Protein backbone atom coordinates (compact mmCIF):
# COMPACT_ATOMS: atom_id res chain seq x y z
CA UNK A 1 0.00 0.00 0.00
CA UNK A 2 1.42 3.38 -0.98
CA UNK A 3 1.36 6.40 1.31
CA UNK A 4 -0.58 9.51 0.37
CA UNK A 5 1.27 12.67 -0.63
CA UNK A 6 1.23 14.52 2.70
CA UNK A 7 2.58 17.74 1.17
CA UNK A 8 -0.36 17.90 -1.23
CA UNK A 9 -2.93 17.49 1.56
CA UNK A 10 -4.57 20.45 3.26
CA UNK A 11 -4.06 20.94 6.97
CA UNK A 12 -7.55 19.58 7.71
CA UNK A 13 -7.06 16.55 5.44
CA UNK A 14 -3.74 15.77 7.05
CA UNK A 15 -5.20 16.19 10.52
CA UNK A 16 -7.98 13.72 9.66
CA UNK A 17 -5.42 11.28 8.25
CA UNK A 18 -3.24 11.52 11.39
CA UNK A 19 -6.27 10.92 13.62
CA UNK A 20 -7.25 7.88 11.55
CA UNK A 21 -3.66 6.53 11.41
CA UNK A 22 -2.25 7.37 14.84
CA UNK A 23 0.79 5.09 14.45
CA UNK A 24 1.99 6.76 11.25
CA UNK A 25 4.93 8.85 12.44
CA UNK A 26 5.72 10.17 8.96
CA UNK A 27 2.20 11.61 8.70
CA UNK A 28 2.42 13.05 12.21
CA UNK A 29 5.68 14.86 11.47
CA UNK A 30 4.35 16.08 8.13
CA UNK A 31 1.36 17.51 10.02
CA UNK A 32 3.62 19.26 12.53
CA UNK A 33 5.72 20.68 9.68
CA UNK A 34 2.56 21.99 7.98
CA UNK A 35 1.38 23.60 11.24
CA UNK A 36 4.76 25.27 11.65
CA UNK A 37 4.87 26.55 8.06
CA UNK A 38 1.30 27.88 8.06
CA UNK A 39 1.75 29.40 11.55
CA UNK A 40 -1.90 30.31 11.97
CA UNK A 41 -1.89 30.49 15.75
CA UNK A 42 -2.02 33.43 18.12
CA UNK A 43 0.91 33.62 20.53
CA UNK A 44 0.36 35.01 23.98
CA UNK A 45 1.98 34.67 27.39
CA UNK A 46 0.56 32.31 30.02
CA UNK A 47 -2.52 33.66 31.75
CA UNK A 48 -2.73 34.21 35.49
CA UNK A 49 -6.55 34.17 35.46
CA UNK A 50 -9.49 34.06 33.04
CA UNK A 51 -9.80 37.82 33.39
CA UNK A 52 -6.43 38.13 31.65
CA UNK A 53 -8.15 37.08 28.41
CA UNK A 54 -9.62 40.59 28.25
CA UNK A 55 -6.09 41.78 27.40
CA UNK A 56 -6.09 39.68 24.21
CA UNK A 57 -9.14 40.66 22.15
CA UNK A 58 -7.61 39.25 18.93
CA UNK A 59 -7.46 35.80 20.56
CA UNK A 60 -11.07 35.96 21.75
CA UNK A 61 -12.23 37.11 18.30
CA UNK A 62 -10.38 34.28 16.61
CA UNK A 63 -11.92 31.69 18.95
CA UNK A 64 -15.38 33.15 18.40
CA UNK A 65 -14.90 32.94 14.62
CA UNK A 66 -13.89 29.29 14.78
CA UNK A 67 -10.15 29.95 14.31
CA UNK A 68 -10.64 30.62 10.60
CA UNK A 69 -7.83 32.48 8.91
Phi, psi and omega in degrees: 000130181271150180278149175292163176277099185295327180292333180277345182281149173285168179300317180293320178297317181292322177299315179298319179297314181298319179293327179279337182231067188297342180268359183274095182295323180300317178294319180300313180291328175295321178295315178298319178299318180295319177299318181294318181292316183285331175040059182256039179248165177254122179269138177204154179290165178299143181271146176270331179204170179293335178294335178298337179300335179298339179279355183231068183297330179293327178291314179298317179297318180294320178294318179296327180272010177077025178059028177282141178267000000 
